[in-house]
Structures are given as C-alpha cells and as structure tokens.
Amino acid sequence: MKQIWVCILVWACLGSAVAFADDAGTTTAGEREECRICGMWIDQYQRTAAELVYKDGRKEHTCGVVCMFRILEDEGFEAFSAITVRDFDSGAIVDAREAAYSIGSRVIPDMIPNIIAFKDRASAEAFQAKEGGEVIDFERGLQIITPRGQTVPFRLQTAVTTGKGSFGLGAGFGYRRRDDIKLGSDSRDPHTFIKNRPQQPRAPRKMESYGQSLFVNYGITDRLALLANLPYFEKETSRFEKNLQTGRITIIDADAAGLGDLDLRFRYNLWRNAVQNTWVTATLTTTIPTGRFNKAFVDSPALQSGAGAPSVGGGLLLSYSWRDLWFHSSATYTGKLRNGDEYRFGNEAAAGIALHYTPRYDYMFGIEADAIHAEKNEFKGVTVGNTGGTRVNLTFVADWRFLLALGGNFTLRAAIGLPIHEDLNRRTIGPREQVQLGGGFFANAAVTYATRFPFFE
C-alpha cells in the first residue's frame, strides 16, 4: 500500500505538469487566461481584474489588486507602460496610480488581503461607510503587500481564513520512526537496555509508521472554514524478548494497517485588523472513529489505527505577517472519550509556534516547534503506566507552488523533523521496567490544489 500511494502522488504531479503547464498569465486561442500569481481564471473575476501592459506591448491580467501588487513588487514599475484596475462599483477602467482602495472590509471578492479598487476616494469612502475597512492609496497598498496572503504550517493551524468559497484538496504521505527507549527524559539503546538488565524479559525495539491521507478544506463563510482529513496507516513494531534462564535475546515483529479516524477541524476568525496582517481565530476539532481499535493490541497502542471513540478539542490560533515573514502560534486541548473496549487514550494539551520566510509568492521556507503533553491512557478504569508524557518537536518545512492549472494552483509541501526533548512515563515493577519508545525522526510530503469559487454579495 505504501508504494501505491507514493506512485499516486508522483504520477499526479507529473501528469498534471505535462497536461496543464504553460506560461502563466498568457493564453492562446480557445484557452482561459489565468492569474500568474494564484492561477484563478480571469473571466470569473472581471469585477476586480487588473491589467498590466509591458513596454513591448504584451498584456497580463490578474484576478485582483493584490496579485497585481505582487507582480509589481516582483518585476518593478519600469517593466510596464500602463497599469489599470476596475472600479468595483461601475467596472470602469481606472489608472491604478490614481485609484483609491478599500482594505479590510466585510467583502472578500478575490484574495486576502481584500484590497478593492475604486475610481476615486469618495467612492471608496462610501463603500467603507457601508462595509467597514480602511481607505488607502496606491503607495500605501504597495507598502502593505506581502509575497503571500498566508502560509500554512505543518504542525499547527493557521489563523487566516481566506474567504467564502475558498477550496483546497490534497494528498499527503508521512513517515515516523522511533528507536530509543526513554526512561523519563533519558535515552537508552534498546538492545543495551535489555542486555544489561538480567530480569528484564522484554523491551520495545523500534516503531515505524507510514501514513497516507486525503484532505479537503473549504471556506463556509468569510470567517468560518472546515478542514477534513482522512488518514490510512501502516504500522510496524518490533520488540526484544529475553529468555531469563539463558539470556538469549530474540526479536518479535508485529504489524497492522487500516483507516485512521476522520479528523474535522473548524476555524472561526474572531478578529483581524484592517490590513489583515494579524489574525486571531478559535478552532474546534473532533474526530469520528472511522479507524479500528483492535483489542488484540490493547498492550500495543502504537499499533492502533483508530481510537475507537470520538474526541473533542478546541483552542486559539494567532497569525501575524511582517514583510516576507509569517508567524503562527497555537494553543489547544483535546479530550478523548472511552471506547467500547473500555480503553481511553489520554487527553492532550498542545502548543506550537512557526516562522515562515516567503522570498517570493511561490516559495516558502520555515521552522516550526511544537510541544504535546499527553495524559496516561486508561484501560478498564486503570491508568496504563507506560503511556503519556511530553514531547517537543522541531520541524523544518518548505513549499513550492509549482503549477497553475484548473483555475487554481498546485503546491508541493515537505517537512522533516525530530524530537528535541521527550519526557515519557514508565512503570516500574520490581527489577522490570515498562517503557516507551522515543527519538527517531518524522517526515511529510503533500501535493495540494487551491482555488476559490467567486462570491460577490
């Protein structure tokens, strides 16, 4: 199954590139023109479209003012002989330098930040009185603009909601390996651990998890968004077993595979400032037990693909941008319910920060750190001693918007990380220790498609 999913991802990338790749912002007879920045079709955004005329006579159109500003920032004014926008009220063509602009209103016609053009300041102020926001001029718009309206972290959520009708679809692949025994925060080599303890009959050796997922994101309103993620796991574990009479050590392997639990995440934007570089958002999460909890593996929670019961959580998200940088932070808490086999996974408290650098609109590089504290699991009302604890992870992330097609854009995302601190619970029974695995590393890759269906009030 791992190989099948990898092939699907690779062929999706290659097939899309061959079928749809062309020069952004240009068209041939019978083709729909797309915005070079975001890939959205220009004919769906005639009310907000902008036109840039190069000095050699070539013309390029964008879906709106924000993408126009990003091209100007990328290429400079000297490349163009004319730059025009459309008055939002009448559709009249206006010189971009002479137009007035609204930002931060309740109307999001194309992109975030929602900069909307008007023929003069009076028209923009009339719109402001009705829909809120601020009125700015052309120069202020250039100062506000950043290479991206948002970035999306791997290990936490973004506080940015991109508007009603925004749509994302993706497929991802993940790998995780743990191969150190943790005695609290101290690490031990598994073979050395069992060899040096005469009365230790068994010890975990290694855990590997391969995950694939399909996910969908949709903007229900301008402030409310939903992410649905359905994973599939293939898990492999091995442990050492020792004959206490002879001291002979053998390796026992086990594996399991199956669908994971459906993860649903709602985000509601509580507040954003007018220039939309600061966002505060509440999140509500739940899981639907589509994965299987196998009672045969009750002593091996690492092999479970599902919890067997729902979970409910929530928290706060903060996102802030400054020039080429995006900062994200989050704090969440998730409560786990007891399943039909009387097993309950421990509740989790999590917090994280992310710093992303966007030198251009089509690249992102970043670093993320997150901490998760899990309470001990319970079985039949009794806590499981060698479960739960605290893990702190450091992750290096990047993405590349590699293709414009189908009225949107395709992005390749990748991350690799490792735990930088772990303090895991264990249980001591006389001379024996029941312990957990830690250490190792994890990696993720995904291909995503993003667009927005136009909504004009």
TAMOSUL-V519398 format. One record per pair of residues at least 12 apart in sequence whose C-alpha atoms are under 10 Angstrom apart, sorted by the first residue. I is the first residue (numbers start at 1). J is the second residue. Records with the same first field share a line. If there is no record, write none. Layout:
# TAMOSUL-V519398
I = J, J
This chain:
# TAMOSUL-V519398
1 = 210, 211, 212, 232, 233, 234, 257
2 = 173, 174, 210, 211, 212, 232, 233, 234
5 = 171, 172, 173, 211, 212, 213
6 = 171, 172, 173, 212, 445
8 = 171
9 = 170, 171, 172, 173, 445, 446, 447
10 = 447
12 = 171, 447
13 = 402, 403, 410, 411, 412, 447, 448
16 = 403, 404, 405, 406, 410
17 = 402, 403, 404, 405, 410
19 = 405
20 = 403, 404, 405, 406
21 = 402, 403, 404, 405
22 = 403, 404, 405
23 = 36, 404
24 = 36, 37, 38, 39, 60, 403, 404, 405
25 = 37, 39, 41, 42, 59, 60, 61, 62, 404
26 = 58, 59, 60, 61
27 = 60
32 = 406, 407
33 = 60, 61, 62, 63, 407
34 = 60, 61, 62, 63, 404, 405, 406, 407, 408
35 = 49, 50, 60, 61, 62, 63, 64, 67, 68, 404, 407, 408, 409
36 = 60, 61, 62, 63, 67, 68, 71, 403, 404, 408, 409
37 = 62, 63, 66, 67, 68, 70, 71, 147, 148, 361, 362, 401, 404, 408, 409
38 = 62, 63, 67, 111, 148, 361, 362, 401, 403, 404, 405, 407, 408, 409, 410, 450, 451, 452
39 = 62, 63, 403, 404, 405, 406, 407, 408, 409, 410, 450, 451, 452
40 = 62, 63, 64, 110, 404, 405, 406, 407, 408, 409, 450, 451, 452, 453, 454
41 = 61, 62, 63, 405, 406, 407, 408, 451, 452, 453
42 = 61, 62, 63, 64, 407
43 = 61, 63
44 = 63, 110, 407, 453, 454, 455
45 = 62, 63, 64, 109, 110, 453, 454, 455, 456
46 = 61, 62, 63, 64, 86, 88, 91
47 = 63, 64, 85, 86, 87, 88, 89, 90, 91, 92, 109, 110, 116, 117, 456
48 = 62, 63, 64, 65, 66, 85, 86, 87, 88, 89, 91, 109, 110, 115, 116, 117, 118
49 = 61, 62, 63, 64, 65, 66, 67, 68, 84, 85, 86, 87, 88, 91, 93, 110, 116, 117
50 = 62, 63, 64, 65, 66, 67, 68, 69, 83, 84, 85, 86, 93, 94, 95, 96, 117
51 = 63, 64, 65, 68, 82, 83, 84, 85, 86, 93, 95, 96
52 = 68, 71, 72, 79, 80, 81, 82, 83, 84, 85, 96
53 = 79, 80, 81, 82, 83, 84
54 = 77, 78, 79, 80, 81, 82, 83
55 = 78, 79, 80, 81, 82
56 = 79, 80, 81
57 = 80, 81, 82
58 = 80, 81
59 = 80, 82, 83
60 = 83
61 = 83, 84, 85
62 = 85
63 = 109, 110, 111
64 = 85, 86, 109, 110, 111, 114, 115, 116, 117
65 = 84, 85, 86, 96, 101, 110, 111, 113, 114, 115, 116, 117, 141
66 = 110, 111, 112, 113, 114, 115, 116, 141, 142, 144, 145, 146, 147, 148, 149
67 = 110, 111, 112, 115, 145, 147, 148, 149, 361
68 = 83, 84, 85, 96, 142
69 = 115, 138, 141, 142, 143, 144, 145, 146, 147
70 = 142, 145, 146, 147, 148, 360, 361
71 = 147, 361
72 = 142
73 = 142, 143, 145, 146, 147, 360
74 = 147, 360, 361
82 = 95, 96, 97
83 = 95, 96, 97
84 = 96, 97, 98, 99, 117
85 = 97, 98, 99, 116, 117, 118, 119
86 = 99, 116, 117, 118, 119
87 = 99, 100, 101, 116, 117, 118, 119, 120, 123, 124
88 = 101, 109, 116, 117, 118, 119, 123, 124, 127
89 = 117, 118, 119, 123, 124, 127
90 = 118, 119
91 = 117, 118, 119
92 = 118, 119
93 = 118, 119
94 = 117, 118, 119, 120
95 = 119
96 = 117, 118, 119, 137, 138
97 = 137, 138, 139
98 = 118, 119, 120, 121, 137, 138
99 = 116, 117, 118, 119, 120, 121, 123, 124, 136, 137, 138
100 = 115, 116, 117, 118, 119, 120, 121, 122, 123, 124, 125, 135, 136, 137, 138, 141
101 = 114, 115, 116, 117, 118, 119, 120, 121, 123, 124, 125, 127, 128, 134, 135, 136, 137, 138, 140, 141
102 = 114, 115, 116, 117, 118, 121, 123, 124, 125, 127, 128, 131, 132, 133, 134, 135, 136, 137, 141, 274, 275
103 = 115, 116, 117, 124, 128, 132, 133, 134, 135, 136, 141, 273, 274, 275, 276
104 = 116, 128, 131, 132, 133, 134, 135, 272, 273, 274, 275, 276
105 = 127, 128, 129, 130, 131, 132, 133, 134, 135, 273, 274, 275, 276
106 = 128, 130, 131, 132, 133, 222, 223, 274
107 = 131, 132, 133, 163, 164, 222, 455, 456, 457
108 = 162, 163, 164, 222, 454, 455, 456, 457
109 = 163, 164, 452, 453, 454, 455, 456, 457
110 = 162, 163, 164, 165, 166, 452, 453, 454, 455, 456
111 = 149, 162, 163, 166, 452
112 = 148, 149, 150, 160, 161, 162, 163, 275, 276, 277
113 = 144, 145, 146, 148, 149, 150, 162, 274, 275, 276, 277
114 = 133, 149, 162, 163, 274, 275, 276
115 = 133, 134, 135, 136, 141, 145, 275
116 = 135, 136
117 = 135, 136, 137, 138
118 = 135
120 = 137
121 = 135, 136, 137
122 = 135
123 = 135
124 = 136
132 = 274
133 = 273, 274, 275
134 = 273, 274, 275
135 = 274
141 = 275
143 = 323
144 = 275, 276, 277, 322, 323
145 = 275, 277, 322, 323, 324
146 = 277, 321, 322, 323, 324, 325, 326, 358, 359, 360, 361
147 = 323, 324, 325, 357, 358, 359, 360, 361, 362, 363, 364
148 = 321, 323, 324, 325, 326, 357, 358, 359, 360, 361, 362, 363, 364
149 = 162, 276, 277, 321, 326, 361
150 = 162, 276, 277, 319, 320, 321, 325, 326, 327, 356, 358, 361
151 = 319, 321, 325, 326, 327, 328, 354, 355, 356, 357, 358, 364, 365, 366, 399
152 = 326, 328, 354, 356, 364, 399, 413
153 = 326, 327, 328, 329, 353, 354, 355, 356, 366, 367, 368, 397, 398, 415
154 = 354, 367, 368, 395, 396, 397, 398, 413, 414, 415, 416, 444, 445
155 = 330, 351, 352, 353, 354, 368, 369, 370, 371, 393, 394, 395, 397, 415
156 = 317, 328, 329, 330, 331, 332, 350, 351, 352, 353, 354, 368, 369, 370
157 = 265, 267, 281, 283, 316, 317, 318, 319, 328, 329, 330, 331, 352, 353, 354
158 = 267, 279, 280, 281, 283, 317, 318, 319, 320, 327, 328, 329, 330, 354
159 = 267, 268, 269, 270, 271, 272, 278, 279, 280, 281, 282, 283, 316, 317, 318, 319, 320, 328, 329, 330
160 = 223, 224, 225, 267, 268, 269, 272, 276, 277, 278, 279, 280, 281, 317, 318, 319, 320, 328
161 = 218, 219, 220, 221, 222, 223, 224, 225, 226, 267, 268, 269, 272, 279, 281
162 = 218, 219, 221, 222, 223, 224, 225, 452
163 = 218, 219, 220, 221, 222, 223, 224, 225, 452, 453, 454, 455
164 = 218, 219, 220, 221, 222, 223, 224, 225, 452, 453, 454, 455, 456
165 = 217, 218, 219, 220, 221, 222, 225, 451, 452, 453, 454, 455
166 = 217, 218, 219, 220, 221, 222, 225, 450, 451, 452, 453, 454, 455
167 = 216, 217, 218, 219, 220, 225, 226, 227, 408, 449, 450, 451, 452, 453
168 = 215, 216, 217, 218, 219, 227, 408, 409, 410, 448, 449, 450, 451, 452
169 = 214, 215, 216, 217, 218, 227, 228, 229, 410, 447, 448, 449, 450, 451
170 = 213, 214, 215, 216, 217, 229, 410, 411, 412, 446, 447, 448, 449, 450
171 = 212, 213, 214, 215, 216, 229, 230, 231, 445, 446, 447, 448, 449
172 = 211, 212, 213, 214, 215, 231, 412, 413, 414, 444, 445, 446, 447, 448
173 = 210, 211, 212, 213, 214, 231, 232, 233, 414, 443, 444, 445, 446, 447
174 = 209, 210, 211, 212, 213, 231, 233, 414, 415, 416, 442, 443, 444, 445, 446
175 = 208, 209, 210, 211, 212, 233, 234, 235, 416, 441, 442, 443, 444, 445
176 = 207, 208, 209, 210, 211, 235, 416, 417, 418, 440, 441, 442, 443, 444
177 = 206, 207, 208, 209, 210, 236, 237, 418, 437, 438, 439, 440, 441, 442, 443
178 = 204, 205, 206, 207, 208, 209, 237, 418, 419, 436, 437, 438, 439, 440, 441, 442
179 = 204, 205, 206, 207, 208, 237, 238, 436, 437, 438, 439, 440, 441
180 = 193, 204, 205, 206, 207, 436, 437, 438, 439, 440
181 = 193, 203, 204, 205, 206, 424, 435, 436, 437, 438, 439
182 = 422, 423, 424, 425, 426, 435, 436, 437, 438, 439
183 = 422, 423, 424, 425, 426, 427, 433, 434, 435, 436, 437, 438
184 = 389, 390, 422, 423, 424, 425, 426, 435, 436
185 = 389, 390, 391, 421, 422, 423, 424, 425, 438
186 = 421, 422, 423, 424
187 = 422, 423, 437, 438, 439
188 = 437, 438, 439
189 = 205
190 = 202, 203, 204, 205, 206, 239, 240, 437
191 = 203, 204, 205, 239, 240, 249
193 = 205, 240
194 = 240, 241, 242, 247, 249, 432, 433
195 = 240, 242, 247, 248, 249
197 = 244, 247, 431, 432, 433
198 = 242, 243, 244, 245, 247, 431, 432
199 = 242, 243, 244, 245, 247, 430, 431, 432, 433
200 = 240, 241, 242, 243, 244, 247, 431, 432, 433, 434
201 = 240, 241, 242, 243, 244, 247, 249, 432, 433
202 = 239, 240, 241, 242, 243, 244, 249, 250, 251, 252, 432, 433, 434, 435
203 = 238, 239, 240, 241, 242, 251, 432, 433, 434, 435, 436, 437
204 = 237, 238, 239, 240, 241, 251, 252, 434, 435, 436, 437
205 = 237, 238, 239, 240, 241, 251, 252, 253, 436, 437
206 = 236, 237, 238, 239, 240, 253, 437, 438, 440
207 = 235, 236, 237, 238, 239, 253, 254, 255, 302, 303, 437, 438, 440
208 = 234, 235, 236, 237, 238, 255, 302, 303, 440, 442
209 = 233, 234, 235, 236, 237, 255, 256, 257, 302, 303, 442
210 = 232, 233, 234, 235, 236, 257, 442, 443, 444
211 = 231, 232, 233, 234, 235, 257, 258, 259, 260, 305, 444
212 = 230, 231, 232, 233, 234, 259, 260, 444, 445, 446
213 = 229, 230, 231, 232, 233, 259, 260, 446
214 = 228, 229, 230, 231, 232, 446, 448
215 = 227, 228, 229, 230, 231, 262, 263, 264, 448
216 = 228, 229, 230, 264, 448, 449, 450
217 = 229, 264, 265, 266, 450
218 = 266, 450, 451, 452
219 = 266, 267, 452, 453
220 = 266, 268
221 = 268
222 = 268, 269
223 = 267, 268, 269, 270, 271, 272, 281
224 = 266, 267, 268, 269, 270, 281, 282, 283
225 = 265, 266, 267, 268, 269, 283
226 = 264, 265, 266, 267, 268, 283, 284, 285
227 = 263, 264, 265, 266, 267, 285
228 = 262, 263, 264, 265, 266, 286, 287
229 = 260, 261, 262, 263, 264, 265, 287
230 = 259, 260, 261, 262, 263, 264, 287, 288, 290, 291
231 = 258, 259, 260, 261, 262, 263, 290, 291, 305, 306
232 = 257, 258, 259, 260, 261, 262, 291, 305, 306
233 = 256, 257, 258, 259, 260, 291, 303, 304, 305, 306
234 = 255, 256, 257, 258, 259, 260, 303, 304, 305
235 = 254, 255, 256, 257, 258, 302, 303, 304, 305
236 = 253, 254, 255, 256, 257, 302, 303
237 = 252, 253, 254, 255, 256, 300, 302, 303
238 = 251, 252, 253, 254, 255
239 = 251, 252, 253, 254
240 = 252, 253
254 = 297, 300, 303
255 = 302, 303, 304
256 = 294, 297, 302, 303, 304, 305
257 = 291, 292, 303, 304, 305
258 = 290, 291, 292, 293, 304, 305, 306
259 = 289, 290, 291, 292, 304, 305, 306
260 = 287, 288, 289, 290, 291, 292, 293, 304, 305, 306, 307, 308
261 = 286, 287, 288, 289, 290, 291, 292, 305, 306, 307, 308, 309, 310, 311
262 = 286, 287, 288, 289, 290, 291, 306, 310
263 = 285, 286, 287, 288, 289, 290, 310, 311
264 = 284, 285, 286, 287, 288, 312
265 = 283, 284, 285, 286, 287, 313, 314
266 = 282, 283, 284, 285, 286, 314
267 = 281, 282, 283, 284, 285, 314, 315, 316, 317
268 = 280, 281, 282, 283, 284, 316, 317
269 = 281, 282, 283, 316, 317, 318
270 = 282, 316, 317
271 = 318
272 = 318, 319, 320
276 = 319, 320, 321
277 = 319, 320, 321, 322, 323, 326, 327
278 = 318, 319, 320, 321, 322, 326, 327, 328
279 = 317, 318, 319, 320, 321, 328
280 = 316, 317, 318, 319, 320, 329, 330
281 = 315, 316, 317, 318, 319, 330
282 = 314, 315, 316, 317, 318, 330, 331, 332
283 = 313, 314, 315, 316, 317, 330, 331, 332
284 = 312, 313, 314, 315, 316, 332, 333, 334
285 = 311, 312, 313, 314, 315, 332, 333, 334
286 = 310, 311, 312, 313, 314, 334, 335, 336
287 = 306, 307, 309, 310, 311, 312, 313, 336
288 = 306, 307, 308, 309, 310, 311, 312
289 = 305, 306, 307, 308, 309, 310, 311, 339
290 = 305, 306, 307, 308, 309, 310
291 = 304, 305, 306, 307, 308, 309
292 = 304, 305, 306, 307, 308, 309
293 = 305, 306, 307, 308, 309, 339, 340, 341, 343
294 = 306, 307, 308, 341
295 = 308, 340, 341, 342, 343
298 = 341, 343, 379
299 = 379, 384
301 = 345, 377, 387
302 = 436, 437
307 = 336, 337, 338, 339, 343, 344, 345
308 = 337, 338, 339, 340, 341, 342, 343, 344, 345
309 = 336, 337, 338, 339, 340, 341, 343, 344, 345
310 = 335, 336, 337, 338, 339
311 = 334, 335, 336, 337, 338, 345, 347
312 = 333, 334, 335, 336, 337, 347
313 = 332, 333, 334, 335, 336, 347, 348, 349
314 = 331, 332, 333, 334, 335, 349
315 = 330, 331, 332, 333, 334, 349, 350, 351
316 = 329, 330, 331, 332, 333, 351
317 = 329, 330, 331, 332, 351, 352, 353
318 = 330, 331, 353
319 = 353, 354, 355
320 = 355
321 = 355, 356, 357
322 = 357
323 = 357, 358, 359
324 = 356, 357, 358, 359, 360, 361, 364
325 = 355, 356, 357, 358, 359, 364, 365, 366
326 = 354, 355, 356, 357, 358, 364, 366
327 = 353, 354, 355, 356, 357, 366, 368
328 = 352, 353, 354, 355, 356, 368
329 = 351, 352, 353, 354, 355, 368, 369, 370
330 = 350, 351, 352, 353, 354, 370
331 = 349, 350, 351, 352, 353, 370, 371
332 = 348, 349, 350, 351, 352, 372
333 = 347, 348, 349, 350, 351, 372, 373, 374
334 = 346, 347, 348, 349, 350, 374
335 = 347, 348, 349
336 = 348, 377
338 = 377, 378, 379, 380, 381
339 = 379
341 = 379, 380
342 = 378, 379, 380, 381, 382
343 = 377, 378, 379, 380, 381, 382, 383, 384
344 = 376, 377, 378, 379, 380, 381, 382, 383, 384
345 = 374, 375, 376, 377, 378, 379, 383, 384, 387, 388
346 = 373, 374, 375, 376, 377, 378, 383, 384, 387, 388, 389
347 = 373, 374, 375, 376, 377, 388
348 = 372, 373, 374, 375, 376, 388, 389, 390
349 = 371, 372, 373, 374, 375, 390
350 = 370, 371, 372, 373, 374, 390, 391, 392
351 = 369, 370, 371, 372, 373, 392
352 = 368, 369, 370, 371, 372, 392, 393, 394
353 = 367, 368, 369, 370, 371, 394
354 = 366, 367, 368, 369, 370, 394, 395, 396, 397
355 = 367, 368, 369, 396, 397
356 = 368, 396, 397, 398
357 = 398
358 = 398, 399
360 = 400
361 = 400, 401
362 = 399, 400, 401, 402, 403, 409, 411
363 = 398, 399, 400, 401, 402, 411, 412, 413
364 = 397, 398, 399, 400, 401, 413
365 = 396, 397, 398, 399, 400, 414, 415
366 = 395, 396, 397, 398, 399, 415
367 = 394, 395, 396, 397, 398, 415, 416, 417
368 = 393, 394, 395, 396, 397, 415, 417
369 = 392, 393, 394, 395, 396, 417, 418, 419, 420
370 = 391, 392, 393, 394, 395, 419
371 = 390, 391, 392, 393, 394, 419, 420, 421, 422
372 = 388, 389, 390, 391, 392, 393, 422
373 = 388, 389, 390, 391, 392, 422, 423, 424
374 = 387, 388, 389, 390, 391, 424, 425
375 = 387, 388, 389, 390, 425
376 = 388, 389, 424, 425
384 = 425, 426, 427, 434
385 = 425, 426, 427, 428, 434, 435, 436
386 = 424, 425, 426, 427, 428, 433, 434, 435, 436, 437
387 = 424, 425, 426, 427, 434, 435, 436
388 = 423, 424, 425, 426, 436
389 = 422, 423, 424, 425, 426, 436
390 = 421, 422, 423, 424, 425
391 = 419, 420, 421, 422, 423, 424, 438, 439
392 = 418, 419, 420, 421, 422, 423
393 = 417, 418, 419, 420, 421, 422, 441, 442
394 = 416, 417, 418, 419, 420, 421, 441
395 = 415, 416, 417, 418, 419, 420, 441, 442, 443
396 = 414, 415, 416, 417, 418, 443
397 = 413, 414, 415, 416, 417, 443, 444, 445
398 = 412, 413, 414, 415, 416, 445
399 = 411, 412, 413, 414, 415, 445, 446, 447
400 = 412, 413, 414, 447
401 = 413, 447, 448, 449
402 = 447
403 = 449
404 = 449, 450
405 = 449, 450, 451
406 = 449, 450, 451
407 = 449, 450, 451, 452, 453
408 = 449, 450, 451, 452, 453
409 = 448, 449, 450, 451
410 = 447, 448, 449, 450, 451
411 = 446, 447, 448, 449, 450
412 = 445, 446, 447, 448, 449
413 = 444, 445, 446, 447, 448
414 = 443, 444, 445, 446, 447
415 = 442, 443, 444, 445, 446
416 = 441, 442, 443, 444, 445
417 = 440, 441, 442, 443, 444
418 = 438, 439, 440, 441, 442, 443
419 = 438, 439, 440, 441, 442
420 = 439, 441
421 = 438, 439
422 = 437, 438, 439
423 = 438
424 = 436, 437, 438
